[in-house]
Amino acid sequence: MALYRDQAIVLRTHKLGEADRIITLLSRDHGRFRAVAKGVRRTKSKFGARLEIASHIDAQFYVGKSLDVITQVEGIENYGDAISHDYQKWTVAHAIVEAAERFTTNEREPVRQHFQLVAGALKSLAHESYDSLLILDAYLLRSLAVAGFAPSTHDCSICNAPGPHRFFSLVGGGSVCAQCKPSASATPEEKTLELMGDLLSGNWERAISSELRNRREASGLVAAYLQWHVERGLRSLPFVDRTVSEESVKAV
């Protein structure tokens, strides 16, 4: 038997037959792939609960003819247990795992950076390290950067003129100067672009001190920029609860 082990995040599941499931996984060493979990829908399944969406697992696989088979699962952390009671966190988690699948288009291609981004984002979400919407936007921006689509948030993305600049262009790659700006460029506040830069670089101290209007504006730019570069928006993103009060921002 050809066996191998790997750590993975469960991205998606769907039923197969009467008792099995096909599990879509983002693994540390083998990229994104699908595997069969036999008998997990039975009440006496040994590891069915460990294969829920957003679970971080260590698993053993048997190499099958079409799909590999999961033969053993050890739970590292089931993030779903920590976030399922909170609608906002749960929808954010779904947006994260959907984006992870979208960013890893080639099956079995090692994408350790994406794996680390997903695992880190879900861990921060479950442990309430930062505001959940900031975690989502930071994850999306960093995933875009890993994919080669990092938006400029300071210097002009076209001519490299030192910023800050007034304009932000989806087509132009982010911040653009007045001479280079394409038509239909947005004019976000300077602090909004600073927030996006902080989320990209991991400057959480400044990010958590940002104001509500800048968080909302940044979220809109991130969603639009993501949709432009992945060709279509995330299905789960419209369900994310972005109702945040000024009090909750001040409390972070």
ABEGO torsion letter per residue (X at the ends): XBBBBBBBBBABBBBBEAABBBBBBBBAAAEBBBBBBBGAABAABAAAAAABBGBBBBBBBBBBAABBBBABBBBABBAAAAAAABAAAAAAAAAAAAAAAAABABBGBBBAAAAAAAAAAAAAAAAGABBAAAAAAAAAAAAAAAAGABBBAABBAAAGBBOBBABBBAAAGEBBBAAABBBGBBBBBAAAAAAAAAAAAGBAAAAAABBAAAAAAAAAAAAAAAAAAAGBBBAAAAABBABBBAAAAAAX
